[in-house]
């Protein structure tokens, strides 16, 4: 796993982040290694084996970085070859016939020499990198010989012990992830189609608040007066359209901005600004509450329409409503909601006109807004609720949001976040 952090070792509940090298663009390339410390204490040779394995990983990654840099420098040298040959030809001409050197020719020669000046530092770096690469290869060879000898001495772990180590590593991984601060969006991948079914508009979702062992998926086809919610046992069942149960909502929905949060479906009741909480297990409505002043019935939708006046979302910070009202002049409002009462805990006026937005989504308390729902859209605007500040962004976005419904296709996007590791824990 690679990351971008300061070039200092950081310990997170037994997880070590080793700063190994810089990539060709100068960024820190790091390797995260997760030792199962309790098991390693059983045998000093196991600890030695682990340390050697980490060294091999670090050396291998350093070799890769140096190799990439030397390849880039070699390409630069090759690209400079025509210019070098041109200068060499001019010099031979002037040596053979000094009278042929004019003021203009001298000026052109100086210009060409100036273009070649960076080649000196590139060649020097290339020479140093070749030496470094040879040293690293020798070090890797020595480490590999020692590692092979230790592995033969220790022998293979049995299956049960390996399984226990995997469980320990997974536990430490979750602990490590809990130490990461919320990330800032830096890129969104091309969409990955999970399934093609239903009408042009709809929504599908998972519940981020339930254990990872619960992999249920919910699907709601259409954006106008729908009442049927399909609950699939797993993502695989959803992909195949099998093994589902049906929930028939007592009140129809409007739009596609629904969210499943902690076992309940939250949605906008048709032709109203009322929010409804439907509990899946009891198959009953637990709560209804009006979102005061919020526009509805296509008064303030996103640019694509679809009665998308009120958009409910959930992220690491809780439950949110994204909407607007006449007093806010159609600008996007963000409100954090109490999921138990649907009371508005806090609201922010982003200043961004909702009708100019193609879609929006929340990550770590930040609202990201796309400038269109059509091809070529970008994440154009970000509003940070923790600081009540905004910024304009330029992140390509291939249609709508994350878990999305794209013209009858259910798709997923991978997002890349820049994470800041919290340093409040001295360990």
C-alpha positions, 0 to 999 in steps of 0.5 A: 500500500502506498501513501503520501506523508512526511518522510518520518517513521510513524507507529500506529498501534503496531503498524509501522509506516516506513519512508523508503524513497522518493518517486520520480516526481519527488513524492514520498513513497511509503510502505505499511507493514503490519507485524503480528507482534504477539506471534512474533514473540514466540520465536526470536527467529520469527522476528528476525525473519520479519525484519529481513522481509521488511528490509527486502520490501524497502530495498525492492521499492527503492530499486523500483523508484531508482529504476523509474527515474533512470528510465526517465533520465535515459529518455531525456538523454535520447530526446536531447540526442538530435540537439547534441548532434546539431551542436556537434556538427556546427562546432566541426564546421566552425573548427574547419572554417572559422570564417564561417562563424557569423554573429548570428550563428554564434548567437544560435549556437549559444541558444542551443548550448543553453538548451543542453545545460540541463543535460549535465545534471541529468547525466550526473543524476543518471550516473549516481542512480546507476551506482545506487542501483548496483548497491541496492541489487547487491544488498537485496541479493545478500538479504535474499540469501539470509532470508532463504536460510532462515525460512529453511530453518524455521519451516512453514507455519501450519494453516491454523497459525497462519489463519490466526495471523491473518485475523490479527493483521485485520484487527490491526488494520482496522485500528490503523484506519481508525487513526486516519483523519478524514480525507480530502477528495483528490480523484474519482475513477471511471465508473464500474458497472455492477448491474444494468436493470430498471428505468433511467432513474433510481437509487441503490445503496448499502448501510455504512453503519452496520457491521462489514459482515452484513452486506445487504444492498437496497434498490429503489427504481424510479424517482416519482411516487415509488413505494417498492424497496428491494432488499438483497442479501449480498452484493452478489445477489444484487448483481444477479437480481436474486435472493431479495425481499420486498418492502412496500413503503406506506408513503411514496418517495420523491427524487433519488436522494434516499439513504440507508443509515443504521438499519433505516431508510430515510427518504423525502415523502412525495409532494412534500418537504417531509422526511420519513424514517422507515425501519427495515426490521420492523417494516414500519415508519418510525418518524416523519418530520418536515424539513422547514422551508425546504423546496419540493416538487421540482422547485429546487432540483439539481440540473437534471430535474427528477424531483431531486429537491431534497437529497439525504446523505450519510458519511463518517460524520453522520446524517445530512440533508442537502436542499434549498429554499426561497429565503436562501435564493436557491443556494445549496443548504447543508444540514446535519440531522439527528437520525433519531429525531430528524431535528436539524443540528446545524445548517450551512449556506454554501452559496452555490446555486442548486440548479447549477449543480449536476449532483452532490455528495458528502465525504468527511463533512465536506460537500462536493458538487459537480457542475453538470450531470452530463458527460464531461462533468467535474467536481467543481465545488467543495464546501467544508462544514468544519470550517464553513469555507469553500473552494473551487475544484477541478476533479473529472467526474464521469457522471453522477455520484459514488454508488450511482444509478446511471441511465438504468446502470448501477455503478460504483466509483473508486475515490482517492482521498488524501489522508492526514494521520492524526498525531494525538496518540503518542504511540 
